[in-house]
Amino acid sequence: MIVRYALFEGEIHPGSEAEFRRFVKERLVPLWTQFPGAQEIRVLDGMARDEGAPVYAMVLAIRYPDMATCERALQSSVRFESREVTGELLKMFTGRVHHHVFEMNEYAPAR
C-alpha cells in the first residue's frame, strides 16, 4: 500500500482557522472521498510541534493499494476539480503545499 500526502506547510491566516477547517470538511472532503481507488482519506490538523520545526497547518493523507491506482486518481476529473477548490482554500493560508508518496509498512506495538 502507498499513502500520498499533501503537506500544507505554513499558517492559516489568523482568525480564519474555523473557516479553513469548515471549508475543508464541507467543500474538499466530499471531493477527496471520490478519488478513484482511494481506500482511506485522513485530514490531520496541525496542533503542536517541536521547537524550531516547520509549521504544518494540515496534512491530507490518501491511501491507495498501489502506485498505478494513485496515478489513475491523479488523472481523474474529480482531482482536477479539487485542485480548483483548493485554490479557494489557499486564500486563507500563507505557505506552500507539497506532495509526497510513501510506501506503507505496518507494525503492531509490543505487548
DOVOKOL-583301 format. One record per residue (C-alpha): residue number from 1; y, x, z. Coordinates in nm, 4 decimals. Last residue first. Example, Ala and Ser with C-alpha at 12.3 -4.5 7.8 and 13.67 -1.06 7.14 Angstrom:
BEGIN
+-----+----------+----------+----------+
: num :       py :       px :       pz :
+-----+----------+----------+----------+
:   2 :  -0.1060 :   1.3670 :   0.7140 :
:   1 :  -0.4500 :   1.2300 :   0.7800 :
+-----+----------+----------+----------+
END
This chain:
BEGIN
+-----+----------+----------+----------+
: num :       py :       px :       pz :
+-----+----------+----------+----------+
: 111 :  -0.6282 :   0.2534 :   2.4181 :
: 110 :  -0.4932 :   0.4867 :   2.1531 :
: 109 :  -0.2461 :   0.3218 :   1.9172 :
: 108 :  -0.3811 :   0.1982 :   1.5827 :
: 107 :  -0.2944 :   0.3914 :   1.2699 :
: 106 :  -0.1612 :   0.2550 :   0.9449 :
: 105 :  -0.0634 :   0.4544 :   0.6370 :
: 104 :   0.1995 :   0.3169 :   0.3995 :
: 103 :   0.3036 :   0.5113 :   0.0915 :
: 102 :   0.6789 :   0.5288 :   0.0888 :
: 101 :   0.9422 :   0.4245 :  -0.1659 :
: 100 :   1.3099 :   0.4984 :  -0.1068 :
:  99 :   1.6229 :   0.3113 :  -0.2088 :
:  98 :   1.9892 :   0.3813 :  -0.1494 :
:  97 :   2.2779 :   0.1616 :  -0.0458 :
:  96 :   2.6132 :   0.3161 :   0.0258 :
:  95 :   2.8905 :   0.2795 :   0.2785 :
:  94 :   3.1522 :   0.0228 :   0.3718 :
:  93 :   3.0270 :  -0.3335 :   0.4011 :
:  92 :   3.1661 :  -0.6875 :   0.3858 :
:  91 :   3.2380 :  -0.6711 :   0.0095 :
:  90 :   2.8828 :  -0.5353 :  -0.0179 :
:  89 :   2.7445 :  -0.8844 :   0.0369 :
:  88 :   2.9000 :  -1.0080 :  -0.2885 :
:  87 :   2.7362 :  -0.7226 :  -0.4801 :
:  86 :   2.4094 :  -0.8168 :  -0.3110 :
:  85 :   2.4306 :  -1.1482 :  -0.4979 :
:  84 :   2.4357 :  -0.9621 :  -0.8305 :
:  83 :   2.1465 :  -0.7397 :  -0.7234 :
:  82 :   1.9502 :  -1.0468 :  -0.6140 :
:  81 :   1.9804 :  -1.1953 :  -0.9631 :
:  80 :   1.8492 :  -0.8727 :  -1.1133 :
:  79 :   1.5521 :  -0.8854 :  -0.8748 :
:  78 :   1.4945 :  -1.2520 :  -0.9611 :
:  77 :   1.4774 :  -1.1632 :  -1.3320 :
:  76 :   1.1879 :  -0.9264 :  -1.2717 :
:  75 :   1.1951 :  -0.5585 :  -1.3716 :
:  74 :   1.1911 :  -0.4279 :  -1.0142 :
:  73 :   0.9030 :  -0.6642 :  -0.9357 :
:  72 :   0.6973 :  -0.5081 :  -1.2157 :
:  71 :   0.7676 :  -0.1601 :  -1.0737 :
:  70 :   0.6535 :  -0.2709 :  -0.7290 :
:  69 :   0.3308 :  -0.4103 :  -0.8735 :
:  68 :   0.2643 :  -0.0799 :  -1.0523 :
:  67 :   0.3402 :   0.1107 :  -0.7320 :
:  66 :   0.0673 :  -0.0595 :  -0.5331 :
:  65 :  -0.0086 :  -0.3451 :  -0.2902 :
:  64 :   0.3613 :  -0.4136 :  -0.2305 :
:  63 :   0.5610 :  -0.4189 :   0.0930 :
:  62 :   0.9331 :  -0.4905 :   0.0908 :
:  61 :   1.1542 :  -0.3287 :   0.3562 :
:  60 :   1.5271 :  -0.4052 :   0.3733 :
:  59 :   1.7208 :  -0.1830 :   0.6124 :
:  58 :   2.0498 :  -0.2788 :   0.7707 :
:  57 :   2.3642 :  -0.1320 :   0.9238 :
:  56 :   2.2258 :   0.2207 :   0.9035 :
:  55 :   2.4655 :   0.4597 :   1.0750 :
:  54 :   2.3907 :   0.8302 :   1.0383 :
:  53 :   2.2599 :   1.0158 :   1.3456 :
:  52 :   2.5059 :   1.2108 :   1.5602 :
:  51 :   2.3857 :   1.0610 :   1.8864 :
:  50 :   2.0538 :   0.8922 :   1.8292 :
:  49 :   2.0645 :   0.5374 :   1.7018 :
:  48 :   2.1173 :   0.1794 :   1.8150 :
:  47 :   2.1121 :  -0.1747 :   1.6756 :
:  46 :   2.0657 :  -0.1690 :   1.2993 :
:  45 :   1.9325 :  -0.4951 :   1.1565 :
:  44 :   1.5879 :  -0.4700 :   1.0010 :
:  43 :   1.5021 :  -0.7190 :   0.7279 :
:  42 :   1.1319 :  -0.7389 :   0.6570 :
:  41 :   0.9650 :  -0.8770 :   0.3447 :
:  40 :   0.5877 :  -0.8838 :   0.3101 :
:  39 :   0.3387 :  -0.9110 :   0.0256 :
:  38 :   0.5744 :  -0.8787 :  -0.2703 :
:  37 :   0.3792 :  -0.9294 :  -0.5930 :
:  36 :   0.6629 :  -1.0972 :  -0.7809 :
:  35 :   0.9908 :  -1.0902 :  -0.5857 :
:  34 :   1.0437 :  -1.4486 :  -0.4672 :
:  33 :   1.0806 :  -1.3566 :  -0.0988 :
:  32 :   1.3740 :  -1.1342 :  -0.1968 :
:  31 :   1.5595 :  -1.4318 :  -0.3464 :
:  30 :   1.5325 :  -1.6577 :  -0.0395 :
:  29 :   1.6152 :  -1.3528 :   0.1786 :
:  28 :   1.9357 :  -1.2930 :  -0.0155 :
:  27 :   2.1517 :  -1.6037 :   0.0204 :
:  26 :   2.0831 :  -1.7656 :   0.3584 :
:  25 :   1.9468 :  -1.4786 :   0.5666 :
:  24 :   2.1566 :  -1.2022 :   0.4095 :
:  23 :   2.4731 :  -1.4145 :   0.4150 :
:  22 :   2.4102 :  -1.5071 :   0.7809 :
:  21 :   2.3766 :  -1.1400 :   0.8743 :
:  20 :   2.6997 :  -1.0457 :   0.6952 :
:  19 :   2.8867 :  -1.3461 :   0.8396 :
:  18 :   2.7757 :  -1.2512 :   1.1912 :
:  17 :   2.8805 :  -0.8862 :   1.1431 :
:  16 :   3.2130 :  -0.9560 :   0.9718 :
:  15 :   3.4416 :  -0.8841 :   1.2701 :
:  14 :   3.4454 :  -0.5119 :   1.1998 :
:  13 :   3.3354 :  -0.4405 :   0.8410 :
:  12 :   2.9632 :  -0.3732 :   0.8314 :
:  11 :   2.9005 :  -0.0017 :   0.8547 :
:  10 :   2.7264 :   0.2646 :   0.6562 :
:   9 :   2.3850 :   0.3437 :   0.5159 :
:   8 :   2.2306 :   0.0217 :   0.3904 :
:   7 :   1.8823 :   0.1563 :   0.3240 :
:   6 :   1.6780 :  -0.0388 :   0.0706 :
:   5 :   1.3156 :   0.0409 :   0.1438 :
:   4 :   1.0162 :   0.0086 :  -0.0843 :
:   3 :   0.6867 :  -0.0039 :   0.1018 :
:   2 :   0.3577 :   0.1003 :  -0.0520 :
:   1 :   0.0000 :   0.0000 :   0.0000 :
+-----+----------+----------+----------+
END
